[in-house]
Amino acid sequence: MGRLFGTDGVRGRANADLTPELAMAVAVAAAHTLAESDRSHPPLAVVGRDTRASGEMLESAVVAGLASAGANVLRVGVLPTPAVAYLVGEVKADLGVMLSASHNPMPDNGIKLFAAGGHKLPDDVELQIEAAIEANAAATWHRPTGAGVGRVHDLLDGADHYVQHLVSTVPHRLDGLKVVVDCAHGAASEVAPVAYQEAGAEVIAIHAEPDGLNINDDCGSNHLDVLRAAVVEHGAHLGIAHDGDADRCVAVTADGNEVDGDQILAILALGMREAGTLTRDTLVATVMSNLGLRLAMAEAGIRLIETKVGDRYVLEELRASGLALGGEQSGHIVLSEYATTGDGVLTGLQLMSRMAATGRSLADLAAVVAKLPQVLINVPVGDRTIGAGAPAVLAATAEAEAELGETGRVLLRPSGTEPLVRVMVEAATLEFAETVAERIADEVRRASPASA
């Protein structure tokens, strides 16, 4: 089978790679792996999804698998991934399942699993689930009958509970702020505008009419052009963009310039240190974060811990070290006092609250990070391991690192969710970064050509 789980759950083209049969198998294995067998009551699972049409099909398969394993199911419908994680903790469920491929295009879908408390699964637990599926353990597991079969109920007010939770975290009201929010025709479409309005902001929502087919379609956190234009047109103080399952937040300033996850992290870190809530004056980021963030935090006296790419690794470090703030350049921001996973709407609220508290513009706040020119090339490949590890690729990378010296860096890594190798180069100038990145990308393409 190969490794089923990537850096953010199981992903693939819905009904081709990620079939209802596989979804059911994952659900059954997760129920047996995560639910305690000696409880006096059946295990409880929370199941949510984003707006993809395929989510309806996969939801049915997952619910059937969980119920067949004896788990009771609370269906929460279309909600952000962090809302599902929150509700797992809120209702004291044994596990949660979110059906989403996040920022990926509509034909893809995915399965994200949460353990009790709403925490993402560590690698070893995912491997246990994968091994059980591969061994067809379901064929020998006890299958309850009669009253032992799990029951299925709909939780109709899950969104209300989640929004109330989000608004309760805001230290400064957002009155007087005008924001344009790009909901990516995804799970943020209902929740984000309501949360921002209830916190006091004037909200203009765009891309908030999901039809099952338009999620992430030239909109959301990966496509900012329409948001930039809307912010300028409406004279808004800022724009906020979410991805399909609303676990990301990136922003644009009043004049349309992007503010990415690194800059948001810096803004929040400085505010939290001022408030005395940045535990041990320490921030967690990944190896993809711009060198500018490292320099800004060092100048401010804030320690920066690096992890592998993936918000799950940021989360693991936050939990292990008891820290309060971490995230990724892509806009996955984790505020561990309020959430167990990256939460785009929570991040948007905290970012605007910082603007309101200081009276400063987003552009002014974000200027604390002087970003080094950075080029990221996503190279389609036939085999991610070969593409990233071929001798010619490694040699080209070593040569580039020698050229850059202390004025930049190279990061080469296979994607955890797509057939891509990511080539990232930082350098003193954009032109030099582009030249170096293209040179390495060419070697990756030669080492493992993409499938036709």
N, C-alpha and C positions, 0 to 999 in steps of 0.2 A: 504493500500500500504506500510505503514512503511516509514521511511525516505529514500528518493530517492537519495539525494545528500550526498556524503561522504566528507572527508577532501579535496578532489581534484576532484570535479565534480561527474558525474554519471558513475559508472563502472559496468561491468559484462561480462559474456561470450557472445560474439557477436552472435546474431541470436538465443540466448536462453534466457538469462536474458535481454540483451540489444538488443531488436528487432528493425527492421526498423519502426514499428508502434510506439514504445516508442520514438525513435529518432525524428520522425516527431512530436509527441505530445510535446516533450521538445522544439523543434524549434518553433512551433506555440506559445506555452505559453511564451517563452523567447521574441519573437517578440512583443507580446502584452504587456508584463510586462516592457520591457526595452526601447522600442521605444516610443517617445512622439507622442501622437495622434493629437496634434494641429499643427504639422508642415505643412508647405506649400508644402513639397515634401515628397516622400515616404522614410521610414527608409532604412538605408543601413547596410548590414551585410557582414562581412568577414568570409569565411569558409576555414579551412585548415585541414590537416590530416597527420598522420605519415604513415609508409610504410606497415602497416598491410593490408592483402587482404580484410578483412572485412570493412576497411575504405572506400573502393570504394562503397560498398553497402550502408553504413550508411551515407556517404556524399550525395548520391542521395536522401535519405529520408529527411535529414536535409535541403537541398536546396529546395526540394519540399515544405516542411513545411513552411519555411521562405517566399518563393514566394507566397504561398497560403494565407499568412497573409498580403500580400501587400508589403513585404520588397524586395528591390533590393539586389542582391547577387553578391559579388566578390569572385569567387573561386580562391584560391591561390595554390591549389595542395599540394604536399608534402613539408612541411616546419616545422621547430621546433616550439614548442608551443610559446616560447618568440617572434618568428618572427611574428606569427599571432597577438599576443598582440601588438607588435610594429606597425604593419600595420593598426590595428584598429585605433590607434591614428594618424598615418600618413595620412590616407585617410579620417579621421574624420567620421568614421563609428559609428553607434549607438550601435552595438554589434558585438561580434566575437564568433565564434564557432570553437573549435579545437577537432578533433576526434583522441583520443589517450588514451591508458592505461599506458603511461609512461614506467616504468620499468617492468610492468607485462608481463607474457608470451603471445605469439602470439594469442591464442584463445580469450583472453580478448580484450575488447575495452572500450572506455569511451568518455564522452562528457564534455569538459571544456568550460565554458562560460565566456566571458569578456564583461564588460560594456563599454560605451563610454570612450575613453582615454586609453583603453587596461587594465583596472583594473579588478581583479577578483571580483566576486560578494560577498557581505557580506551575512551572514547567513540569515538575514531577507528577502532578495530578493530571495534567493534560496527557502526559505519556501513559498513565494508567488507563485513562479513558480510551485512548487510541489503541492500546494493547488489547483491551477488552473487545473493542470492535473488530480488530484484526483476527482475534482468536474466536470470533463469533460466540462470545460468552453468553449472549442472550439466549442461545439455544439451550443452555443448561441452567440459567437462572430461574428461580421460582416465578411462575406467572400467576398472580392472584386471580381468583374468580369470585363471582357473587359480590358480596359487600366489600371484598378486598380490592376491587378495581377502583382506581382513583376517580374522583369527581371533578367536574369542570365548572367554574363559576367566572363571571365577568366582574371585574372591579371597575365600576363606572366613574368613580371620583378620584382615580389615581392622579390625573393631571392637576386637579385642584389641590391635593395634598402636596404635590411636588412644587407647584407655584408658591404656595404659602411658605414652604420651607425655604425656597430661594429668596423670596422677598424679606424673610426674617433675618437673613444674613447681612443685609445692607446697612452699613454704619451711618451713611449720610444719604438723605433723600436726594432724588435726581431731579427735583423740580427746577425748571428753567433750561434743562438740556433737551435738545432735539436730536434724535437719532434715527437713521435709516437702517433697518435690519433686513438683511438678505437671508431668507429662511431656506434657500436651496430647494424649494418645493419638497421639503423633507419633514422630519419629525419635529423640527422647531416651529413649524408653520402656525400651530395653535398656541404653543406654550410661550415662545420667546416674546412676541408682541404683548401678550397679557402680562407677563412678569415685568417687563420694562415699564409698561404703563402703570401697573400697581405700585411700582417703586417711585413713580413721580415723573417719568420722562414723557416727552411728546414723541410718539412713535409713528414712523412711516414704514410700513412693511412692504417688501417687494419679494417676488418669487415665493409667495405663500399660498399658492393654489395647486396643490398636488393632485395629479390625476392617475397616479400609479406608474406613469411612464416618463415623467419629466424631472425626476429627482436628479439633482446635480447637473442638469443639462445646461451648460454654459452659464452656470450660476453657482452661488455659494462660495465657500472659502478658497476654492481653487480657481475661481473666475471672477475677478473683482471689477472688471471694466464697467459693467452696468451699475454696480454699487457706487463706484467713484463718481459717475455722472449724476446719479440720483442725489448724492450728498451735496454736490455743488449746486444742482438745480434747486433743491429745497432749502439751501442755506443752513444745512444741519451742522451741528457741532462735531459730529463724527458719524461714521458708518460701522456697522458690525456685521460680519459674515459668518454663518455657521455652515457646517457640512451636512450631509444627509441624515445623520443620526444625532447631530447637535452636540457631539463631544469636543468639537473644535470651536475656537473663536479667533478670528483675525479681524483687524480693524483698519479703517482708513481715516485720515485726518480731514479737517474741514475743507482743505484744498485738494483732497483726493489721493494723498500719498499713503502707501501701505504701512501699517504698523503690525509687525509679525509677532509670533509667539515669544521670541527672545526679548523684544522691546516690552511686550506686556509683562513678562516675568520681571524685568528690571523695574518697571513702574510699580508693580505690586510689592516686590521685595523691599524697595525703599520705603513705601508707605507702611508696610507691616513692621519694618524695623523701627520706624518712627513711633508706631503704636505699641511697640513692645510685644508683638505677636509673631515675629520671625524667629522661630526657635533656634537658639544658639547662633543667630545671625548667619544662617546657612541656607543656601539655595541649591536645589538639585536640577540639573539639566542633562542633556545627552551630548554625545560626541558630535552631533550635527550642529550644535549651537554655534553661532558666529563668534569669532575671536573677540569682536567688539563687546559682547556680553561679558566675557571673562575679564576684559580690561576694565569695564565700567564697574563690575562688582568688586574687583580688587581695589580700585581707587576709593570705593565707598566703604571698604573694610568688611565686605560680605564674602564669606567663604563659598566657593562653588564646588560641588561634587558632581562628577560626570558619571553617566551610566551608558549602557548600550542603547541603541535607538529603539523606541517603543515605550509608550506610556506605562506599560506594565512594569518595565524595569525602573522607571521613575517611581512608580507606586511602591515597588518592593523596597527601594532605598528609603523612601519616606517612612514606611512602616518600620523597617529594621532600625532606623536611626531616630525615630520619633520626631521627624521634622514636619514643617507646616506647609512648605511651598515647593513645587517643582513643575517641570513641564518640558515641552518640546517647541522647537522653532515653528513647527507646523500649526501650532495653536492648541495642542492638548495641554491644558493647564490644570494642575491638581492642587486644590486647597483642602488639605486633609482634615482641617477642623470641621468642614461642612460637607465633604464628599469623599467617596471611596474610589472615585475614578475621575478622569478628565471630564469637565463639565463646561461646555461652551457658554451656556446662558448664565451660569453662576459667574464665570469669568467676565462676561460682558457687564454684569451688574457691579462687580467689584471694581472694574476699570472705570466705569462712569462714576462710581462713588468716589474714587480717588480724584477725578476731575472736579466733582462738586465740592469736595472737602478743601481742595487747594485753590480753586478758582482759576486753575491753569488750563490751557488748551491741551489737547492730546498731542499735538506736534511738539509743544514745549516739554511735556513730560517725557515723550519718547526720545528726545534729543540727548538724553543721558547716555544712550548707546550709539557710539560712532561705528557703524557697521563696516567691516572690511569687505571689499568687493568679493562676492561669492557666486560661483557658477555651479549649478546642479544639472547634470545631464542624466536622464533616465534612459538607459540603453536596453531596448528589447532584446532578449536572448533566448536561445533554445534551452540552455541549462544554466541556472543561476550560479551553481557551484563552479562549473568550468569557466564561465564568463568572468568570475571574480578571482579565480585562483590559478589561471593558466600562467606558466612561466613568463611568457612575453608580457602579459598584463602586469605581473608583479615587478618585472624589470622596468617597465615604463613608469610605474608608480614610484619605484625607488629613485629613478633618474629625476623625476619631477620633484620629489621631496628634497633631493640634493640641490636642485636649482633654486627652490623657494627658500631654503634655509629657515631662518627665524621670522621671515617676512610673510609667511603663509603656511598652508598645510593642504594635504590631500586626504580625503576619506573615500574609500572604496568599499561598498558593501552590497550584497544581494538583498533585494527586497524580501520582506517576510510575507507579503501578501499578493505579489504580482510577479510575472516572469520578466523581471527587470534587474539590471545591475545599476546601482546609483553611483555616479561619479561626481564627487563634490570637491571643488578646488577653491581655496581662498588665496588671494594674492594682493600685492600692493596696488595693482591696477586691474580694472575689469578686463582689458585687452589681454593681459598676461594670463589671467585666470581662465579666460575662454580658450586661449591657445593651448594651455596645459591640459585642460579638461577634454578638449576635442582629441588631443593626441592619445590620451589614455582611453577615451571612448572608442576610438578606432581600433585599438588593440582588443578591447572587449568584444566588439562586433566580429572581428576576425576569429577570435578564439571560440565563440559560440554564436553563430548566426541565428537570428530569430526564425522561428518556424513560419512557413508560408501561411 
